[in-house]
Amino acid sequence: MTSHISTAFGVPLRRLDILIVDDSAQMQSLLRTILRGFGVAEMRQARDGTAALAEIALRAPTLIISDWEMAPMNGGEFLRHLRRVGGEPACFVPVIVLTAHASRDIIEEAFNQGATQLLVKPVTPANLLQRINWVLEDERPFEPVGGIWRQEMRLGGVDRSKPAPARLDPPVWTLD
C-alpha cells in the first residue's frame, strides 16, 4: 500500500498556501495578520465548510486552518467531507482545528474526523506557529479508517505508540 503524507510535509513556511475557514470576519483578519507576520504570502478564506469545499475544488491548499463551530457546515462535517476515501488528493491536506471549547469530547471527535492538529482559542502567534511547525514536520501517514483518511492521533507532536517517559514527581504542567 502506498503511504500518503500531508501536502504540507517539508514545505517551507513562506511557501504555504493556507485556506482559513471561519465564520468570524474578526478571526479571519487575526489569522491573516499573524500568518502575514510569519511571511506566508498565499492565503484564502471561506466562511464555512461548504464554501471551503468549493474553494478546495478549485485549488487544493497545502494547509487548512478551520474553526470547529460554524454554520451551516461545521468543522466536523467539513472534515468528514474533506477526508472521505475517494477524495484524493485533497483529503491529504492537513487541517489545524480551532476551538473555543476544549472538552475531551470535542478534541476526540476532531481527531477522529481527521484533524491533524488542534488549537484552543484564544489564538496567539506563538501557539499558531507551534502547530504549523508540527504540521510541516509531520511524517505520520494517512490511513483509511471507517471511510475516511486520517492519521494516528498524537497530541502535542508526541508519538503515543512509544513508551511514555518516566513520570516526574511532582508532575510538571506546561501551558500552550
Sequence and secondary structure as in RCSB ss.txt:
>XXXX:A:sequence
MTSHISTAFGVPLRRLDILIVDDSAQMQSLLRTILRGFGVAEMRQARDGTAALAEIALRAPTLIISDWEMAPMNG
GEFLRHLRRVGGEPACFVPVIVLTAHASRDIIEEAFNQGATQLLVKPVTPANLLQRINWVLEDERPFEPVGGIWR
QEMRLGGVDRSKPAPARLDPPVWTLD
>XXXX:A:secstr
   B  TTTT  GGG EEEEE S HHHHHHHHHHHHHTT  EEEEESSHHHHHHHHHH   SEEEEESS SSS H
HHHHHHHTBTT TTGGGS EEEEES   HHHHHHHHHTT SEEEESS  HHHHHHHHHHHHT    EEEETTEEE
E   GGG  TTS      SS      
